[in-house]
Amino acid sequence: MKQTCLYDKHVALGALMSPFAGFDMPIQYTNITDEHQAVRTRCGIFDVSHMGEVTVKGKDAERYVQHIFTNDVSGAPVGKIFYGMMCYEDGGTVDDLLVYCMGENDYFLVINAANIDKDWAWMQEQAKGFDIDLQNMSDHYGQIAVQGPEAEKRVEEVLGIACRDLQFYTAKTVNPSPSNSPFIISRTGYTGEDGFEIYDTPEAINDYWQRLVEAGVKPCGLGCRDTLRFEVGLPLYGDELSADITPIMAGLGLFVKLDKEGGFIGRDALAQQKAVGPAKKIVGIELKDKAIPRHGYTVLSADGQPVGEVTTGYHCISVDKSVCMALVDSSYAKLGTDLQVQIRKKVFPGTVVKKCFYDKHYKK
């Protein structure tokens, strides 16, 4: 099992460690609720060094990214970040990712940890015929995410890194950085709160982590990272997106630019699906009782017929409700539709609601 550059820090803090995406990762330090609330009300820090990073440079870099990516990066200013998907020809999702425009024909791609090997092999295959330099830099970077309403203040005061100039979904390179090496800071976030991602050498990331924790920023594990992203309706690959769940089924059509010049892999399949409507859709469901739905639990119609299954479910910490996201037959996806969830041997009634169970608080 792999370890991130911050592994020793997690062990020293007494974190509950568990396998995730091939890495031994911290699930929680104190408890998920405390860490979740710290991010919602103050500030938390996450080790996300397990994420993958790929660089694309060269004469055909923009054309290549356009070919593999559903969003449109053409003519993007330096520092702009795009969210989108890589898809198979049938529209199924290879991965969802962030694309940073670092310069003319210079891109920095951030991919999911569980998909690094698969994504890298697929990207190499698609690179044939393009004049690019494609590099898997996943082992060269450490990464931390500082999230919460106090994130800007903490990054500036504790680390001395100017970040208030960054707009939402933008990044900048600081060189020389505090570590005297190439360094990227961005403002995106996977929690629904304001926050920053810092990419640097493993040694520098250890230093930033230590200084922030000593200054009182709460270490947070993957447990609350999942509860935070879930209650603001953000997808997780393997749950709300997969080779069998397209961006259109997931309700992410905003990030699929069907009309961009040159198209992209999977474009025709997704255009067809958007035109006729997908057979299944990801929806939100609010249960009337406080039972907790889990991934894979069966979703039933009001009259007891199986119509889908839960992708993610929790008792929503911020709003004190039992909710889930589920992939259901499209005829049952309309807001207000009565459904049921089979939880072990009991059936609990619920209603289709918006997937965003808690309002986002990004700084835009």
C-alpha positions as CSV (number, residue, x, y, z in Angstrom):
1,M,0.0,0.0,0.0
2,K,1.3,3.5,-0.9
3,Q,1.8,6.3,1.7
4,T,1.6,10.0,1.0
5,C,4.4,12.4,2.0
6,L,2.3,13.3,5.1
7,Y,1.9,9.7,6.4
8,D,4.1,10.2,9.4
9,K,2.2,13.3,10.4
10,H,-1.1,11.4,10.4
11,V,0.3,8.6,12.5
12,A,1.8,11.1,15.0
13,L,-1.6,12.8,15.3
14,G,-3.3,9.4,16.1
15,A,-5.4,9.4,12.9
16,L,-7.6,6.4,12.1
17,M,-5.9,5.1,9.0
18,S,-7.6,3.0,6.3
19,P,-6.9,1.9,2.7
20,F,-8.2,4.3,0.0
21,A,-7.3,4.2,-3.7
22,G,-4.2,2.1,-2.9
23,F,-3.0,4.6,-0.2
24,D,-3.0,4.3,3.5
25,M,-5.1,7.4,4.3
26,P,-6.5,9.2,7.4
27,I,-10.2,8.7,7.8
28,Q,-10.5,10.8,10.9
29,Y,-8.5,12.3,13.7
30,T,-11.1,13.1,16.3
31,N,-14.4,12.3,14.8
32,I,-16.1,13.0,11.4
33,T,-18.7,15.4,12.9
34,D,-16.2,17.6,14.6
35,E,-14.0,17.8,11.5
36,H,-17.0,18.5,9.2
37,Q,-18.2,21.3,11.4
38,A,-14.7,22.8,11.6
39,V,-14.6,23.2,7.9
40,R,-18.2,24.6,7.7
41,T,-17.5,27.2,10.5
42,R,-13.8,27.8,10.7
43,C,-11.0,26.0,8.7
44,G,-9.7,22.5,8.1
45,I,-6.7,21.0,6.3
46,F,-6.8,17.9,4.2
47,D,-4.0,15.7,2.8
48,V,-4.8,15.2,-0.8
49,S,-1.3,14.2,-1.9
50,H,-2.8,10.9,-3.2
51,M,-4.4,12.8,-6.2
52,G,-2.8,12.4,-9.6
53,E,-1.2,15.2,-11.6
54,V,-0.5,15.0,-15.4
55,T,1.2,17.8,-17.4
56,V,0.4,18.4,-21.1
57,K,2.8,20.7,-23.1
58,G,3.8,21.2,-26.7
59,K,2.5,22.4,-30.0
60,D,-0.7,20.3,-29.9
61,A,-1.4,20.6,-26.2
62,E,-4.6,22.6,-26.5
63,R,-5.9,20.4,-29.3
64,Y,-5.2,17.3,-27.3
65,V,-6.9,18.5,-24.2
66,Q,-9.9,19.6,-26.3
67,H,-10.0,16.1,-27.7
68,I,-10.1,14.2,-24.4
69,F,-12.0,16.7,-22.3
70,T,-15.7,17.5,-22.3
71,N,-15.3,21.2,-21.3
72,D,-14.0,23.9,-23.6
73,V,-10.5,25.3,-22.8
74,S,-10.0,27.1,-26.1
75,G,-8.6,30.6,-25.6
76,A,-8.5,30.3,-21.8
77,P,-6.5,32.9,-19.9
78,V,-3.5,31.8,-17.9
79,G,-4.6,30.6,-14.5
80,K,-8.1,29.6,-15.5
81,I,-9.3,26.2,-14.2
82,F,-12.0,24.0,-15.8
83,Y,-14.0,21.1,-14.4
84,G,-15.1,18.4,-16.7
85,M,-14.9,14.7,-17.7
86,M,-12.9,12.4,-19.9
87,C,-15.3,10.0,-21.6
88,Y,-15.2,6.7,-23.6
89,E,-16.7,6.7,-27.1
90,D,-20.0,5.4,-25.6
91,G,-20.2,8.4,-23.2
92,G,-19.3,6.5,-20.1
93,T,-16.9,8.4,-17.8
94,V,-13.2,7.6,-17.7
95,D,-12.8,10.2,-14.9
96,D,-13.8,13.6,-13.8
97,L,-10.9,16.1,-13.4
98,L,-9.7,19.6,-13.2
99,V,-7.7,21.2,-16.0
100,Y,-5.5,24.2,-15.2
101,C,-4.4,26.5,-18.0
102,M,-0.8,27.3,-17.0
103,G,0.2,29.0,-20.2
104,E,0.0,28.7,-24.0
105,N,-0.2,25.0,-24.8
106,D,0.7,24.2,-21.2
107,Y,-1.9,22.4,-19.0
108,F,-1.9,20.8,-15.6
109,L,-4.5,18.0,-15.1
110,V,-5.6,16.8,-11.7
111,I,-7.1,13.3,-11.7
112,N,-8.6,11.0,-9.1
113,A,-6.3,8.9,-7.0
114,A,-8.2,5.7,-7.7
115,N,-7.9,6.2,-11.4
116,I,-4.3,7.3,-11.9
117,D,-3.0,4.1,-13.6
118,K,-6.1,3.7,-15.7
119,D,-6.3,7.4,-16.7
120,W,-2.6,7.5,-17.5
121,A,-2.8,4.5,-19.8
122,W,-5.9,5.9,-21.5
123,M,-4.3,9.3,-22.0
124,Q,-1.2,7.8,-23.5
125,E,-3.3,5.9,-25.9
126,Q,-5.2,9.0,-27.0
127,A,-2.0,11.0,-27.4
128,K,-1.0,9.2,-30.6
129,G,-0.8,11.6,-33.5
130,F,-0.4,14.7,-31.2
131,D,2.8,16.7,-30.9
132,I,2.8,16.9,-27.1
133,D,5.0,16.2,-24.1
134,L,2.7,14.2,-21.8
135,Q,4.1,13.5,-18.3
136,N,2.7,11.7,-15.2
137,M,3.9,13.9,-12.3
138,S,1.8,12.2,-9.6
139,D,4.9,11.1,-7.6
140,H,6.5,14.5,-7.8
141,Y,3.9,16.6,-6.0
142,G,2.4,16.7,-2.5
143,Q,-0.9,18.5,-2.1
144,I,-2.9,20.0,0.8
145,A,-6.4,21.5,0.7
146,V,-7.2,24.3,3.2
147,Q,-11.0,24.7,3.4
148,G,-13.4,26.8,5.3
149,P,-14.5,30.5,5.8
150,E,-11.1,31.2,7.5
151,A,-9.0,29.6,4.7
152,E,-7.9,32.8,3.1
153,K,-6.8,34.4,6.3
154,R,-4.9,31.3,7.5
155,V,-3.0,30.8,4.2
156,E,-1.9,34.4,4.1
157,E,-1.1,34.8,7.8
158,V,0.5,31.4,8.6
159,L,2.2,30.6,5.3
160,G,2.7,34.1,4.0
161,I,1.3,33.2,0.6
162,A,-0.8,35.9,-1.0
163,C,-4.1,34.3,-2.2
164,R,-6.9,36.9,-1.8
165,D,-6.3,38.0,-5.4
166,L,-7.3,34.5,-6.7
167,Q,-10.9,34.3,-8.1
168,F,-12.9,31.1,-7.8
169,Y,-11.6,28.4,-10.2
170,T,-8.3,30.2,-10.9
171,A,-4.7,29.4,-10.0
172,K,-1.3,30.9,-10.1
173,T,2.3,29.8,-10.0
174,V,4.6,31.2,-7.3
175,N,8.3,31.0,-8.3
176,P,10.4,31.2,-6.3
177,S,7.9,29.7,-3.8
178,P,8.4,29.5,-0.1
179,S,10.2,26.2,-0.8
180,N,12.3,27.7,-3.6
181,S,10.7,25.3,-6.1
182,P,7.8,25.6,-8.6
183,F,4.6,25.9,-6.7
184,I,0.9,26.1,-7.6
185,I,-1.9,27.5,-5.5
186,S,-5.6,27.4,-6.7
187,R,-9.0,28.3,-5.4
188,T,-11.5,25.6,-6.1
189,G,-12.5,23.3,-3.2
190,Y,-14.5,20.0,-2.9
191,T,-16.4,20.9,0.3
192,G,-18.8,23.7,-0.7
193,E,-16.7,26.2,1.3
194,D,-14.0,28.7,0.2
195,G,-10.6,27.2,0.1
196,F,-7.3,26.6,-1.6
197,E,-5.2,23.8,-2.9
198,I,-1.4,24.0,-2.7
199,Y,0.9,21.8,-4.8
200,D,4.6,21.7,-4.0
201,T,7.4,19.3,-3.3
202,P,6.8,16.7,-0.6
203,E,9.2,18.4,1.7
204,A,7.5,21.8,1.4
205,I,4.0,20.2,1.9
206,N,5.2,18.7,5.2
207,D,6.4,22.2,6.3
208,Y,3.1,23.9,5.3
209,W,1.0,21.1,7.1
210,Q,3.0,21.4,10.3
211,R,2.8,25.2,10.4
212,L,-1.0,25.3,9.7
213,V,-1.7,22.6,12.3
214,E,0.5,24.3,14.9
215,A,-1.5,27.5,14.2
216,G,-4.8,25.7,15.1
217,V,-6.1,24.7,11.7
218,K,-7.9,21.4,12.3
219,P,-6.6,18.2,10.5
220,C,-9.5,16.6,8.6
221,G,-9.7,13.1,7.2
222,L,-11.4,11.5,4.2
223,G,-14.5,10.8,6.2
224,C,-15.6,14.4,6.5
225,R,-14.3,15.1,3.0
226,D,-17.0,12.8,1.8
227,T,-19.8,14.1,4.0
228,L,-18.8,17.7,3.0
229,R,-18.8,17.1,-0.7
230,F,-21.9,15.0,-0.6
231,E,-24.2,17.4,1.1
232,V,-23.4,20.1,-1.5
233,G,-24.2,17.7,-4.3
234,L,-20.6,17.2,-5.6
235,P,-20.0,13.8,-7.3
236,L,-17.5,11.2,-6.4
237,Y,-16.1,8.9,-9.2
238,G,-17.2,5.4,-8.5
239,D,-20.4,6.6,-7.0
240,E,-22.1,9.3,-9.0
241,L,-19.8,8.9,-12.1
242,S,-18.4,5.7,-13.6
243,A,-17.9,3.9,-16.9
244,D,-21.6,3.1,-16.7
245,I,-22.7,6.6,-15.5
246,T,-22.3,9.3,-18.1
247,P,-22.0,13.1,-17.3
248,I,-25.6,13.5,-18.7
249,M,-27.0,10.9,-16.3
250,A,-25.1,12.6,-13.4
251,G,-26.7,15.9,-14.2
252,L,-23.4,17.5,-15.2
253,G,-24.3,18.6,-18.7
254,L,-23.2,22.1,-17.9
255,F,-19.6,20.8,-18.2
256,V,-20.2,19.1,-21.5
257,K,-19.7,21.5,-24.4
258,L,-21.3,19.6,-27.3
259,D,-20.8,22.5,-29.8
260,K,-17.1,23.2,-29.2
261,E,-14.9,23.1,-32.3
262,G,-13.4,19.7,-33.0
263,G,-15.7,17.8,-30.6
264,F,-14.3,15.3,-28.1
265,I,-14.2,11.6,-27.4
266,G,-17.8,10.5,-26.5
267,R,-19.4,13.6,-28.0
268,D,-21.8,11.9,-30.3
269,A,-23.0,9.5,-27.7
270,L,-23.6,12.2,-25.2
271,A,-25.3,14.4,-27.7
272,Q,-27.7,11.6,-28.5
273,Q,-28.3,10.9,-24.8
274,K,-29.0,14.6,-24.2
275,A,-31.4,14.8,-27.1
276,V,-33.6,11.8,-26.2
277,G,-33.0,11.9,-22.4
278,P,-30.9,9.3,-20.4
279,A,-32.6,6.1,-19.2
280,K,-31.4,6.8,-15.7
281,K,-30.5,9.9,-13.7
282,I,-28.8,10.8,-10.4
283,V,-31.3,12.4,-8.0
284,G,-31.4,13.5,-4.4
285,I,-33.7,11.7,-2.0
286,E,-34.8,13.0,1.4
287,L,-36.0,10.3,3.8
288,K,-38.9,10.9,6.2
289,D,-37.1,9.0,9.0
290,K,-33.5,9.1,10.4
291,A,-32.3,5.8,8.9
292,I,-29.1,6.0,7.0
293,P,-29.1,4.8,3.3
294,R,-25.8,3.4,2.1
295,H,-24.2,2.9,-1.3
296,G,-25.8,0.0,-3.2
297,Y,-29.1,0.0,-1.2
298,T,-32.1,-0.6,-3.4
299,V,-34.5,2.3,-4.3
300,L,-38.1,1.4,-4.7
301,S,-41.1,3.1,-6.3
302,A,-44.0,4.1,-4.1
303,D,-45.7,0.7,-5.0
304,G,-42.6,-1.3,-4.1
305,Q,-40.9,-1.9,-7.6
306,P,-37.1,-1.6,-7.8
307,V,-36.2,1.5,-9.7
308,G,-32.6,2.2,-8.8
309,E,-29.9,2.2,-6.1
310,V,-28.2,4.5,-3.7
311,T,-24.9,6.0,-4.8
312,T,-24.1,7.9,-1.6
313,G,-26.1,8.3,1.6
314,Y,-25.6,9.9,5.0
315,H,-27.4,11.6,7.9
316,C,-26.6,15.1,6.6
317,I,-24.6,16.8,9.4
318,S,-25.2,20.4,8.4
319,V,-29.0,20.1,8.0
320,D,-29.8,17.2,10.3
321,K,-31.6,15.1,7.7
322,S,-31.3,11.6,6.3
323,V,-30.6,12.0,2.6
324,C,-28.9,10.2,-0.3
325,M,-28.0,10.5,-4.0
326,A,-29.3,7.6,-6.1
327,L,-29.3,6.5,-9.7
328,V,-32.9,5.9,-10.6
329,D,-35.0,5.3,-13.8
330,S,-35.6,8.6,-15.3
331,S,-39.4,8.3,-15.1
332,Y,-38.9,8.5,-11.3
333,A,-36.5,11.4,-11.3
334,K,-38.9,14.4,-11.2
335,L,-38.7,16.6,-8.1
336,G,-41.4,15.6,-5.6
337,T,-41.7,12.0,-6.7
338,D,-42.4,9.6,-3.8
339,L,-39.8,6.8,-3.5
340,Q,-38.7,4.3,-0.9
341,V,-35.2,3.0,0.2
342,Q,-34.7,-0.6,1.3
343,I,-32.4,-0.4,4.4
344,R,-31.6,-3.9,5.5
345,K,-35.0,-5.5,6.2
346,K,-37.1,-2.3,6.4
347,V,-38.4,0.1,3.8
348,F,-38.2,3.8,4.4
349,P,-40.3,6.4,2.5
350,G,-38.7,9.4,0.9
351,T,-39.1,12.1,-1.7
352,V,-37.0,13.3,-4.7
353,V,-35.3,16.6,-3.9
354,K,-32.5,18.7,-5.3
355,K,-29.1,17.0,-5.0
356,C,-27.6,20.0,-3.3
357,F,-28.8,19.4,0.3
358,Y,-26.8,22.4,1.7
359,D,-26.0,25.7,0.1
360,K,-22.4,26.3,-1.1
361,H,-20.4,29.2,0.2
362,Y,-17.7,29.7,-2.4
363,K,-16.1,33.1,-2.7
364,K,-16.7,34.3,-6.2
